[in-house]
Amino acid sequence: MGIWRLWWETAKGIFTTAPREHLSMLRQDSIFALRMMRKNFGFTIAAIIVLGLGIGANTAIFSVVNAVLLKPLPYQNGERLLMMRQSTPTSGLMGRNVSVPELMDYRRQNRSLDAIVEYHNMQFILLGRAEPEQVETGVVSWNYFDVFGAKPLIGRNFAPTTKNQAPPPSFFSATNIGCAVSAAIPP
């Protein structure tokens, strides 16, 4: 019983008489700390720099961890997405993309995945402007946008009937202000 009484008296003292004492001690400690920092100015500057670097590094690491690991992917059912890559250890090729015939083979034999989509990128030089411009292009399968839940602002997505047809080539260009443009290239 004695420990509970001591605990109760301490808790009551914190909320009744202690605030004035705590503020007085805080003022005394703050004045002493400022006096010591002024007296050891080099140490104060070094401590501030080290604290700033530590806080900055911690913030940067948390931002990366939050964006990569903690935040969900910005897609419908993002936790169910996976990326297929191939490795052939005998030839030394690790993590290469799946070819189109292999992808079609995977689609035929698929029994557990909801959908399999294709994406690969290439770079081209776009001519016909004042200056040639290097553009990054993406080649996708007909169901790519459906799987990611992307809806076009204008027009329609690729239709399942176009998967075996050769649609007219088109390109998507993202400028440095973030505007996406789609245009058909005449055959």
C-alpha atoms as one frame of an Amber mdcrd trajectory, in Angstrom:
protein
   0.000   0.000   0.000   2.885   2.357   0.710   4.071   2.408  -2.915   0.607
   3.401  -4.178   0.418   6.224  -1.686   3.868   7.486  -2.726   2.840   7.265
  -6.373  -0.407   9.173  -5.704   1.383  11.931  -3.775   3.963  12.277  -6.557
   1.318  12.461  -9.281  -0.692  15.005  -7.271   2.449  17.071  -6.705   3.220
  17.161 -10.415  -0.143  18.766 -11.173  -0.386  21.134  -8.199   2.910  22.512
  -6.904   5.400  21.267  -9.466   4.555  23.427 -12.519   6.012  26.554 -10.888
   9.113  24.640  -9.782   9.523  23.022 -13.210   9.281  26.369 -14.984  11.815
  27.863 -12.585  14.224  24.953 -13.167  13.687  25.187 -16.936  14.529  28.904
 -16.894  17.689  28.284 -14.838  18.801  25.404 -17.093  18.128  27.439 -20.248
  20.183  30.371 -19.000  23.025  28.013 -18.019  22.890  26.252 -21.426  23.013
  29.553 -23.343  25.956  30.711 -21.224  27.861  27.456 -21.918  27.086  27.643
 -25.652  28.422  31.211 -25.774  31.518  30.136 -23.830  32.211  27.098 -26.128
  31.164  28.648 -29.456  33.109  26.174 -31.662  31.522  23.188 -29.965  28.082
  24.805 -30.319  28.547  25.300 -34.081  29.804  21.710 -34.505  26.847  20.340
 -32.538  24.360  22.354 -34.624  25.959  21.150 -37.884  25.974  17.514 -36.736
  22.350  17.744 -35.579  21.322  19.383 -38.867  23.063  16.701 -40.927  21.563
  13.931 -38.803  18.044  15.321 -39.059  18.450  15.899 -42.811  19.784  12.380
 -43.436  17.033  10.851 -41.313  14.384  12.821 -43.224  15.842  11.787 -46.596
  16.019   8.102 -45.623  12.472   8.156 -44.255  11.200   9.830 -47.444  12.721
   7.057 -49.576  11.483   4.271 -47.291   8.016   5.825 -47.177   7.809   6.218
 -50.963   9.260   2.784 -51.787   8.088   0.493 -48.990   5.287   2.018 -46.925
   3.118   3.917 -49.391   0.835   1.752 -51.531   1.355   1.738 -55.290  -0.872
   4.218 -57.141  -2.674   1.444 -59.040  -5.801  -0.575 -58.468  -4.809  -3.661
 -56.461  -1.180  -2.501 -56.441  -0.287  -5.071 -53.782  -1.106  -7.852 -56.275
   1.259  -6.701 -59.056   4.442  -8.560 -59.907   7.154  -8.183 -62.511   8.390
 -11.164 -64.501  12.042 -11.254 -65.526  14.211 -14.057 -66.804  17.625 -15.232
 -65.847  19.823 -17.682 -67.667  22.792 -18.313 -65.374  24.594 -20.486 -67.922
  24.877 -17.586 -70.375  25.432 -14.967 -67.665  22.254 -13.014 -68.503  20.443
 -12.069 -65.311  17.207 -10.104 -65.041  16.453  -9.725 -68.731  12.991  -8.953
 -70.072  10.643 -11.640 -71.316  10.376 -11.846 -75.120   7.031 -11.525 -76.921
   6.797 -15.231 -77.925   7.597 -16.259 -74.340   5.021 -13.797 -73.055   2.359
 -15.289 -75.346   3.388 -18.741 -74.119   2.954 -17.587 -70.499  -0.503 -16.238
 -71.363  -1.571 -19.562 -72.885  -0.335 -21.557 -69.873  -1.506 -19.085 -67.200
  -3.796 -20.607 -64.558  -3.186 -18.384 -61.513  -2.630 -14.769 -62.635  -5.522
 -12.422 -63.443  -3.713 -10.917 -66.426  -0.283 -10.690 -68.011   0.716  -7.442
 -69.694   3.732  -6.416 -71.715   5.800  -3.269 -71.364   9.174  -2.406 -72.752
  10.726   0.911 -73.563  12.936   2.203 -76.344  14.528   5.521 -77.206  14.218
   7.196 -80.592  15.260  10.467 -82.175  12.189  12.490 -83.140  12.840  14.504
 -86.318  10.732  17.127 -88.070  11.003  19.848 -85.459  13.467  22.695 -85.229
  15.784  20.501 -83.178  15.901  16.689 -83.141  14.677  15.429 -79.790  15.380
  12.127 -78.058  12.101  10.597 -76.870  11.453   7.651 -74.578   8.747   5.357
 -75.912   6.819   2.573 -74.290   5.426  -0.461 -76.080   2.509  -2.025 -74.221
   0.072  -4.864 -74.782  -3.624  -4.251 -75.456  -4.682  -4.872 -71.822  -1.946
  -2.778 -70.154  -4.123   0.226 -69.276  -7.032  -1.956 -68.129  -4.824  -3.849
 -65.662  -3.448  -0.615 -64.193  -6.900   0.981 -64.097  -5.910   3.897 -66.338
  -8.678   5.610 -68.266  -7.871   7.781 -71.300  -8.783  11.459 -71.114  -9.780
  11.412 -74.775 -10.652   8.430 -76.952 -10.654   4.823 -75.800  -8.296   2.151
 -74.538  -7.039  -0.584 -76.822  -9.723  -3.143 -77.531  -9.221  -6.912 -77.074
  -9.920  -7.314 -80.810  -6.748  -5.342 -81.599  -4.449  -7.844 -79.887  -3.899
  -9.849 -83.079  -4.108  -6.903 -85.476  -1.401  -4.416 -86.219  -2.864  -1.086
 -85.072  -1.572   2.118 -86.609   1.611   3.130 -84.810   1.204   5.900 -82.289
   3.445   7.587 -79.800   3.031   9.179 -76.406   5.324  12.078 -75.620   5.772
  13.611 -72.193   7.240  17.088 -72.270   9.226  18.615 -69.447   6.084  20.349
 -68.159   4.313  17.016 -67.769   1.814  17.264 -70.647   1.084  13.956 -72.373
   0.297  14.026 -76.086  -0.901  11.119 -78.211  -0.813  11.137 -81.982  -1.084
   8.531 -84.717   1.882   8.290 -87.027   0.800   7.713 -90.619   1.964   4.363
 -92.029
